[in-house]
Amino acid sequence: MTLPEPRAPDPTTDSYWRPLREVQELMETGIQELYAERGVAGLRPRFAYPLIRLAHTGPLTIKDLAASLDLTHSAVSQTVSALRAEGLVDTVPGPDARTRVVELTARGRELVPFLEDEWRATEAAAAELDAALPVSLMEFTAALRTHLEDRPFLERIVAHLPTDAGDQSESGGHPAPERPNATP
């Protein structure tokens, strides 16, 4: 199979999402630095959410933990594996052979008060930062959501695609959605 030649210039060098990811990384780096300052080894910012939740709910299956965190089963399964590797949770067989129940270890339980304090402090720091912005991130994201409810992102993407881009209906792929008449 011959692949088509890429079009120049590389569209990935200019990204709408990159600045947002970079800001999130700066904030997560701050949290990671706090962990290092406090001598908490092996802890990552993404661990706080499930550890705190498990402290409040008690043991949960991976499926139930994912639902309670509003995350995918796959993402939580990967996080649970990382938490197990750090000795923060254990998994035990669930009610049937396919399920695993996640429970905090003693070390995981010991970290929860610190994580709850860090969570509250992080939320307060983010709110302080939000208040200093010329446009509140909370208001901005609410406005984005409203606009996406009015016109879904798929429609907006399709409106910017060339007419022949991604139409794989004859090659066994998924057919390209119809182009809407409205402009973005």
Secondary structure as UniProt FT lines:
FT   HELIX           11..13
FT   HELIX           18..37
FT   TURN            38..39
FT   TURN            41..42
FT   HELIX           45..57
FT   STRAND          60..61
FT   HELIX           62..69
FT   HELIX           73..85
FT   TURN            86..87
FT   STRAND          89..93
FT   TURN            97..98
FT   STRAND          100..104
FT   HELIX           106..132
FT   HELIX           137..150
FT   HELIX           153..160
FT   TURN            163..166
FT   HELIX           169..171
//
